[in-house]
Amino acid sequence: MAFRALVVDKDAEGNVTHRIETLDESRLPAEGDVTVAVEYSTVNYKDGLCLSPSGGGLVKTYPHVPGIDFAGTVIESDDPAWKPGDKVILTGWRVGEIWWGGYAAKARVKGKWLVPLPEGMTARQAMAIGTAGFTAMLAVMALEDHGLAPENGPVLVTGAAGGVGSVATAMLAHRGYEVAALTGRPEAAGDYLRHLGASTIVPREEMAEPSKKPLERETWAGCVDAVGGTVLARTLAQLRYGASAAAVGLAGGAKLETTVIPFLLRGVNLLGIDSVFAPIEKRRRAWERLLHDLPMEKLEEMIVPATLEDVPRLGEDILEGRVRGRVVVDVNA
Ligand SMILES: NC(=O)c1ccc[n+]([C@@H]2O[C@H](COP(=O)([O-])OP(=O)(O)OC[C@H]3O[C@@H](n4cnc5c(N)ncnc54)[C@H](OP(=O)(O)O)[C@@H]3O)[C@@H](O)[C@H]2O)c1
């Protein structure tokens, strides 16, 4: 049966173009062993890159269906782990980049990439969480594995009004942490972040300039950092003794100019978070924890509903830091 997809291609000048197409099943990639009826996808920073005129260097072969994550129902499976009717989630594995992704009503992927939708979570909620929220969960798990607990003190979340930041803020607050939300839009997003559970709003400009000192006042018991660059360098200098920062993203820059002093004199840790190739057992644990640690009524407030037609515009918005919360794309609307 034919189905709709958002297809990106390259024009004669090498710029990425996009259009909605009706495809038949023969266009699905041959490599996969599970066919999924996709219900929802999302818009992540990487999706914005794949849709941008340059393509961000992530997609290797055109024409291509982007969309780095999706949730839906198995319709056909040659993998004994899955059967028709199973509800599944896919994030990462470079789906939407080198493999065809979730901006289509059907996808064919490898069964070993899928995780079950947790009982009690809908496909729409799973994509409201999406790669961004799943990654926020991985960051919190890593911080807690390194000793973070609510009684340790305030936790800084950077890029707080974005996808990773919104989910991290709501989840940490729900678990009893005192959350300080760093944002570049304190006026526009302050109430939203307080509503998600942030007790303090830190304007980004307070951390935007490099510090002349290798150590600043010990402030944070932990940090979920979606921003990188100077903000992360300043955060490292402000971590309390033995505390950790989880490096998730680079919305503010990939460069990290710091000294080793916070590591040597305060024993702080910088934890790398990768969601793309996270092992399957860790994925299952993260999704089960999201069901319990993330208040679903707060998740609902983060949602920006969208259709496939809206995705290119939202891709531009996410690259410009204009999306608040989480976009949920109903691929069948
Ligand atoms: N490691 C992984 O596996 C993984 C997984 C998912 C995402 N990521 C990365 O994590 C980052 C955040 O992803 P997301 O989905 O949350 O994106 P997002 O929704 O666009 O959020 C990013 C946020 O960063 C802040 N920001 C934007 N431009 C900035 C700048 N120039 N300087 C400082 N802050 C800036 C903004 O928050 P405020 O308006 O509140 O300041 C923005 O909302 C991205 O870099 C993404 O690629 C990594």
The ligand as a Gaussian input file, in Angstrom:
#p B3LYP/6-31G(d) Opt

LIG

0 1
 N       24.446000      13.165000      22.903000
 C       23.373000      12.740000      22.272000
 O       23.178000      11.562000      22.015000
 C       22.338000      13.763000      21.893000
 C       20.985000      13.409000      21.783000
 C       20.050000      14.403000      21.539000
 C       20.465000      15.718000      21.353000
 N       21.789000      15.997000      21.423000
 C       22.258000      17.374000      21.274000
 O       21.793000      18.110000      22.394000
 C       21.576000      19.460000      22.038000
 C       20.163000      19.854000      22.434000
 O       19.227000      19.091000      21.704000
 P       17.679000      19.482000      21.790000
 O       16.939000      18.445000      21.042000
 O       17.332000      19.787000      23.199000
 O       17.707000      20.838000      20.927000
 P       16.779000      22.128000      21.142000
 O       15.395000      21.721000      21.450000
 O       17.038000      23.002000      19.967000
 O       17.405000      22.804000      22.438000
 C       18.664000      23.411000      22.456000
 C       18.609000      24.589000      23.405000
 O       19.927000      25.107000      23.564000
 C       19.860000      26.510000      23.786000
 N       20.669000      27.191000      22.757000
 C       20.395000      27.334000      21.443000
 N       21.363000      28.038000      20.836000
 C       22.270000      28.355000      21.795000
 C       23.488000      29.089000      21.786000
 N       23.978000      29.632000      20.669000
 N       24.151000      29.213000      22.953000
 C       23.680000      28.653000      24.086000
 N       22.503000      27.965000      24.154000
 C       21.823000      27.813000      23.017000
 C       18.383000      26.901000      23.673000
 O       17.825000      26.837000      24.985000
 P       17.376000      28.159000      25.754000
 O       16.478000      28.909000      24.814000
 O       16.704000      27.693000      26.978000
 O       18.654000      28.913000      26.019000
 C       17.778000      25.760000      22.877000
 O       16.418000      25.609000      23.120000
 C       21.856000      19.549000      20.549000
 O       23.176000      19.994000      20.358000
 C       21.717000      18.109000      20.069000
 O       22.443000      17.853000      18.910000
 C       22.723000      15.058000      21.686000

